[in-house]
């Protein structure tokens, strides 16, 4: 049987197969089909695959199968959002089978995490800093860990986690299975593999810089003062869920405030938000409470949401690799999607760096006619009628952009502090 047809030919235990079938997982992705059999056999492996290809189950299924045989696993990830999503995926498949997990991430209460650890979880999932906090406080020991997974390893190195990773690896027994998953293969990953892995099997599904298929990419060169108006115009043209990326957390906050002032349902994710605020924003974006999510690169690899119609780079990322990860938030699981980027005239070199990495050309599009320049002061609020809930399933809600009446005219806004002097526009 061709292992790409279903999961039954990959050496997966029958009870896990039944769980996968119950959840609607019928056909493995290429990275899953190639990674699961050697991982179940206990081999070290390096999985290189573009974002959105199903890497979580590629290591999650072997982790669950090993846990059911009495062996424990540890998954280390760079961000809270990724850790939350990986735990959710593992609990979906393994929870009904009795596989307990513990989530160790910054921002979460230590007391609750300690209680989860005392229950003897089979799989621990966490970020480097919080895992080390527990090791130092002796609330967790990793001496019985038999599988170590380093997910998004290149991102962890980019974020400066190399020293923490070395300490965590030193706390795990040398007699273990190690799986390393990464979107790219920089020299640091090669060094890590040679130092901490035993004859790892390398599985590469796409070369570095490869974007997900079925993404239509568009580029606009636009002056900074015109960015808000271009964003407003595009949000009128696209009716589905939109993910907007900002380079800075302060920029993300301003963009989200501007969108809410214009009547859109928008939330924000960045490092100044608490864990609960970030969870609420992501969950609200998933269930349609928010049509637009504004994020920094903290979410470039941490958002797994189906049905995102448009990824919009309000600012270009600091490095070209993050461009690939950003746009990979759309066109997931074989669907189509669109990515639009704003570049200022002095950012042509950054555009060329992205083109060089992806080995494609991004020809600039002609700017459309922009809405009239309007001042949107801080503290504005809508007149009392609240924007209706965006219906993700209908894709377009009412078919009108937020802030427009049924006649097509834009509703007016009022300042929340009458008589106050409007501040300067800073978008």
Buried (B, 14 or more C-beta within 10 A) or exposed (E): EEBBEBBBBBBBBEBBBEBBEEEEBEEBBBBBBBBBBBBBEEBBBBBBBBBBBBBBBBBBBBBBBBBBEEBBBBBBBBBBBBBBBBBBBBBBBBBEBEBBBBBBBBBBEEEEBBEBBEEEBBBBBBBBEBBBBBBEEEBBEBEEBBBBBBBBBBBBBBBEBBEBBEBBBEBBEEEBBBBBBBBBBBEBBEEBBEEBBEEBBEBEBBEBBBBBEEBEBBBBBBEEEBBBBBBBBBBBEBBBBBBBBBBEBEBBBBBBBBBBBBBBBBBBBBEEBEBEBBBBBBBBBBEBBBBBBBBBBBBBBBBBBEBBBBBBBBBBBEEBBBBBBBBBBBBBEEBEBBBBBBBBEEBEEBBEBBBEBBEEEBEBEEBEEBBEEEEBBBEBEBEEEEBEEBEBEEBEBBEBBBBBEEEEEBBEBEBEEEEEEEEEBEB
